[in-house]
Amino acid sequence: MPVKAFFAELKRRRVYRVAVVNAEVHRMRRATVLSLMALSFLVGPTFAQTSTTERQSQGEQALWDLEKTYFAYLADREFEALGDFWHPNFIGWPSHSPEPVGRDNSRQSLKDLTAELKELSVKLRPLAITIHGDVAVAHYYIDVVQEALDGQITEYSLRITHTWVKSDGRWRILGGMSAQ
């Protein structure tokens, strides 16, 4: 069957018209998706800025300050002070552990990790925080530089999530997780 006859038959059966309509619907959907993607690239950074330290409520800033203090204690190997940050029911899953650990195991784990270090530096890079009543969740990176006793220097970054709860007027970490 010649090509013209084939399309004439499709047109007669209205199949061609359905195909044209379907193609137009597909083009419209694609244009809508592309428009939404372009809009998200333009507007997305604006929304992301509201969750960074540039525009924060006093509560958010207070929690970021607690996070910074927490890692300052870690860098100084003040393990007892670190324990004061943890809620009595704390459970965390550090990147170096095959399973979640509680308060006592966390303290010992951090002692073991830092025992062979001469120097430890931790820099916090806040990403997002949300507070809902007496519960807050913070997401951020930490940049770590550590010098071993033999002088070898290692640098790496970790993604951190801490879930904070306010009890007795004080914020404490209820749960946490780190990953590379």
C-alpha positions in Angstrom: 0.0 0.0 0.0 1.5 3.4 -1.0 2.2 5.9 1.8 -0.4 8.4 0.6 -3.0 5.6 0.6 -2.0 4.5 4.0 -2.5 8.0 5.5 -5.7 8.4 3.6 -7.0 5.2 5.2 -5.9 6.4 8.7 -7.6 9.7 8.1 -10.8 8.0 7.0 -10.8 5.9 10.1 -9.9 9.0 12.3 -6.9 7.2 13.7 -4.6 10.0 12.3 -6.7 12.6 14.1 -6.3 10.8 17.4 -2.6 10.5 16.9 -2.3 14.2 16.2 -4.3 15.0 19.3 -2.2 12.7 21.4 1.0 14.3 20.0 -0.4 17.7 20.9 -1.2 16.6 24.4 2.3 15.2 24.8 3.8 18.5 23.6 1.6 20.4 26.1 2.6 18.2 29.0 6.3 18.4 28.1 6.0 22.2 27.9 4.3 22.3 31.3 7.0 20.1 32.9 9.8 22.2 31.3 8.1 25.4 32.5 7.8 24.1 36.1 11.4 22.9 36.0 12.6 26.4 34.9 10.4 28.0 37.5 11.9 25.8 40.3 15.4 26.8 39.2 14.5 30.4 39.5 12.4 30.3 42.7 14.1 27.3 44.4 17.2 29.3 45.6 14.9 31.9 47.1 13.1 29.3 49.2 16.4 27.5 50.1 17.8 30.8 51.4 15.1 31.0 54.0 16.3 27.8 55.7 19.9 29.0 56.0 21.6 31.0 58.6 21.0 34.2 56.7 17.3 34.4 57.6 16.6 32.7 60.8 14.4 33.0 63.8 15.9 33.4 67.2 15.0 29.7 67.9 16.7 28.5 64.8 19.8 30.5 65.6 19.8 29.2 69.1 19.8 25.6 67.8 22.6 26.3 65.3 24.6 27.8 68.2 24.0 24.5 70.2 25.2 22.5 67.2 28.4 24.5 66.9 29.0 24.2 70.6 28.4 20.4 70.4 31.1 20.0 67.7 33.5 22.4 69.6 33.2 20.0 72.5 33.9 17.1 70.2 37.0 18.8 68.7 38.2 19.5 72.3 37.4 15.9 73.3 35.1 17.1 76.1 33.1 13.8 76.2 31.2 14.5 79.4 30.0 17.8 78.1 28.9 16.1 74.9 26.8 13.7 77.0 24.9 16.7 78.4 23.6 17.5 74.9 22.0 14.0 74.6 18.5 13.4 75.8 18.3 10.4 78.3 16.6 8.4 75.5 19.1 9.4 72.8 19.8 7.0 70.0 22.1 7.8 67.1 23.5 6.1 64.0 27.1 7.4 63.3 28.5 6.7 59.9 31.2 4.5 61.4 28.8 2.2 63.2 27.0 -0.8 61.6 23.9 -0.1 63.8 22.3 2.6 66.0 23.8 3.2 69.4 22.7 4.8 72.7 24.2 7.4 75.0 26.9 5.3 76.6 28.0 3.6 73.4 28.1 7.0 71.6 30.4 8.5 74.2 32.7 5.5 74.1 32.6 5.4 70.3 33.7 9.0 70.1 36.5 8.4 72.6 37.7 5.5 70.5 37.6 7.5 67.3 39.6 10.4 68.6 42.1 8.4 70.8 44.7 8.2 67.9 44.3 11.9 67.0 46.7 14.7 67.7 44.4 17.4 66.4 40.8 17.6 65.4 38.9 20.5 63.6 35.2 20.5 62.8 33.5 23.2 60.8 29.7 23.2 60.5 27.9 24.1 57.3 24.2 24.6 58.1 21.7 23.6 55.4 18.2 23.5 56.9 16.4 23.5 60.2 12.7 23.2 61.1 11.1 23.7 64.5 7.7 22.5 65.4 6.8 23.2 69.0 9.3 21.3 71.2 10.8 19.3 68.3 13.4 20.5 65.8 15.3 18.8 63.0 18.6 20.1 61.7 20.4 19.1 58.5 23.9 20.1 57.8 27.4 19.1 56.7 30.5 19.0 58.9 33.9 19.4 57.4 36.5 17.5 59.4 40.3 17.9 59.4 42.1 15.5 61.7 45.8 15.0 62.3 46.8 11.5 63.6 49.6 11.0 66.1 51.9 10.0 63.3 51.3 13.4 61.6 49.1 12.1 58.8 46.3 14.6 58.0 42.9 13.4 56.8 40.0 15.6 55.5 36.4 14.6 54.9 32.8 15.8 55.1 29.8 14.1 56.7 26.1 14.8 56.3 24.5 15.1 59.7 20.9 15.1 60.9 20.0 15.8 64.5 16.5 15.7 66.0 16.2 17.9 69.0 13.5 17.9 71.7 12.9 20.6 74.3 12.3 19.2 77.7 12.4 21.1 81.0 13.1 24.3 79.0 16.3 22.8 77.5 17.0 21.5 74.0 18.6 18.1 73.8 19.5 15.7 71.0 17.0 12.8 70.9 18.3 11.2 67.7 21.0 11.7 65.1 22.6 10.2 62.0 25.7 10.8 60.0 26.7 9.6 56.5 29.3 10.3 54.0 
